[in-house]
Amino acid sequence: MLTSEEPPPELSHAEEGVNVGVPLWEVRGTQAERPLKETAEEKHARVQMRLDEIYQEKIRMEAAREAPKPPINPPTSEQRIAEVWADYEEKRDAARLRSQEAGQEDARVVEARETGDLGFSATRMAIERADRRIREVAVSSFLRYSMLSDELAASREQSVEVRVEAKEAEWERRLQDMAAMVERLLATKMVDWTEQSRYGIKGKEVQGLFGQEETTKTPQQEGMGKVFLDPTEVPARREAEERKFSFRTPTKLASQQVTPMTIETPEDEPA
């Protein structure tokens, strides 16, 4: 980018080093109000005076019932560049017209003007290119953020679905185990009511058949133990058991009265 050591002739020395983003009239007013070397006390007094002016203006607007003015949005970089470029072109054309009317067109002045035009154009193009690059980066960053957010939401939803499916499978397995257990209990405790009515089993008798029978057998089984005998005692023990064994007639036959059988013998005939 071409630069020039000498500033354009239409700009004064007070305007050298001015930021391109600030209008020239604001710079002039600021420089006129504030001295070049300002102490801390002077700055504090100036700020306090400005605050008093703002407060008095607020009181006046409240008394007059005036609505406060909305804040002015700061201009964008393109608007500031266009404003500064228009001001520069206006002053350049005015200086060129004055030099042509005076008939004193200097080659150095023309060269400085052309150099300033090229530098300003290059600066404007660089700023526009930087703004365009910033917008592209902002858009790509937003798209990347949106894509990552969608992926995160999808992964969370997928993990939730996996957990729900695992819970459903676990509960289904538990229900199947409970159903199998109930079927086993029903198979062991079910009573054929036809057989019950046939044999006249009612009430607690059914419980005795299924529930109490086991409880009554258990003490007997627990009380049963093994007795180890000496080999010499086995024949004597067996003989004693055989003596104790006796044939018993059935109760019905024993209860019947047995009539003695009489055998009639013929009398002896006299010889």
BELBELZI-V516736 format. One record per residue. PSI is psi in whole degrees, -180 to 180 (* if undefined). NEAR is the number of other C-alpha atoms within 8 Angstrom. Layout:
<<PSI & NEAR> <PSI & NEAR>>
This chain:
<<132 & 5> <141 & 6> <162 & 7> <136 & 8> <-30 & 4> <136 & 5> <160 & 8> <147 & 9> <-22 & 7> <-12 & 7> <137 & 8> <169 & 7> <-26 & 5> <-22 & 4> <-1 & 9> <142 & 8> <13 & 4> <139 & 8> <138 & 5> <-19 & 8> <-5 & 8> <130 & 9> <152 & 8> <-36 & 8> <-33 & 6> <-38 & 8> <-42 & 10> <-43 & 9> <-39 & 8> <-42 & 8> <-31 & 9> <-38 & 7> <-39 & 6> <128 & 7> <167 & 7> <-43 & 5> <105 & 4> <129 & 8> <172 & 6> <-36 & 6> <-43 & 6> <-40 & 8> <-42 & 9> <-41 & 8> <-40 & 8> <-43 & 8> <-40 & 8> <-39 & 8> <-40 & 8> <-39 & 8> <-38 & 8> <-40 & 8> <-42 & 8> <-40 & 8> <-43 & 8> <-39 & 8> <-37 & 8> <-43 & 8> <-42 & 8> <-42 & 8> <-37 & 11> <-37 & 8> <-39 & 7> <-2 & 6> <45 & 6> <140 & 7> <139 & 5> <146 & 5> <139 & 4> <149 & 4> <144 & 4> <127 & 4> <136 & 4> <143 & 4> <154 & 7> <173 & 6> <-38 & 8> <-41 & 8> <-41 & 8> <-42 & 12> <-43 & 11> <-39 & 8> <-46 & 8> <-39 & 11> <-42 & 9> <-42 & 8> <-40 & 8> <-45 & 8> <-39 & 8> <-46 & 8> <-35 & 9> <-44 & 10> <-37 & 8> <-41 & 8> <-39 & 10> <-40 & 8> <-40 & 8> <-41 & 8> <-34 & 10> <-39 & 9> <-37 & 6> <-16 & 6> <25 & 6> <62 & 6> <109 & 8> <142 & 6> <-36 & 6> <-37 & 6> <-42 & 10> <-43 & 9> <-41 & 8> <-38 & 12> <-44 & 10> <-39 & 8> <-41 & 11> <-39 & 11> <-45 & 8> <-42 & 10> <-42 & 11> <-40 & 9> <-42 & 8> <-40 & 9> <-42 & 8> <-43 & 9> <-39 & 8> <-41 & 8> <-43 & 9> <-41 & 9> <-40 & 8> <-42 & 8> <-42 & 8> <-40 & 8> <-39 & 8> <-42 & 8> <-41 & 8> <-43 & 8> <-40 & 8> <-43 & 8> <-46 & 8> <-38 & 8> <-41 & 8> <-42 & 8> <-41 & 8> <-42 & 8> <-42 & 8> <-42 & 8> <-43 & 8> <-38 & 8> <-42 & 8> <-42 & 8> <-41 & 8> <-44 & 8> <-40 & 8> <-42 & 8> <-40 & 8> <-43 & 8> <-40 & 8> <-42 & 8> <-38 & 8> <-42 & 8> <-41 & 8> <-44 & 8> <-40 & 8> <-43 & 8> <-40 & 8> <-42 & 8> <-43 & 8> <-44 & 8> <-41 & 8> <-45 & 8> <-36 & 8> <-41 & 8> <-42 & 8> <-41 & 8> <-39 & 8> <-41 & 8> <-41 & 8> <-41 & 8> <-41 & 8> <-39 & 8> <-42 & 8> <-40 & 8> <-40 & 8> <-41 & 8> <-41 & 8> <-37 & 8> <-34 & 7> <-27 & 6> <1 & 7> <142 & 6> <132 & 5> <109 & 6> <-23 & 6> <-45 & 6> <-35 & 7> <-46 & 11> <-28 & 8> <-43 & 7> <-2 & 6> <33 & 6> <126 & 9> <155 & 7> <-123 & 6> <-15 & 6> <-35 & 8> <-42 & 9> <-34 & 9> <-34 & 9> <-39 & 8> <-38 & 9> <-47 & 8> <-20 & 9> <-41 & 9> <-39 & 8> <-33 & 8> <-30 & 8> <-27 & 8> <-47 & 8> <-37 & 8> <-43 & 8> <-36 & 7> <-35 & 7> <-22 & 6> <135 & 6> <167 & 5> <134 & 4> <121 & 4> <118 & 4> <157 & 6> <144 & 6> <-28 & 5> <-23 & 6> <-13 & 8> <-48 & 9> <-39 & 7> <-41 & 8> <-38 & 8> <-39 & 8> <-39 & 8> <-41 & 8> <-36 & 8> <-34 & 7> <-38 & 7> <-24 & 6> <130 & 6> <147 & 5> <127 & 4> <134 & 4> <157 & 6> <157 & 6> <-38 & 6> <-42 & 6> <-34 & 7> <-30 & 8> <-21 & 6> <144 & 6> <126 & 5> <122 & 4> <128 & 4> <139 & 4> <130 & 4> <133 & 4> <118 & 4> <128 & 4> <135 & 4> <144 & 4> <150 & 4> <129 & 4> <142 & 4> <140 & 3> <* & 2>>
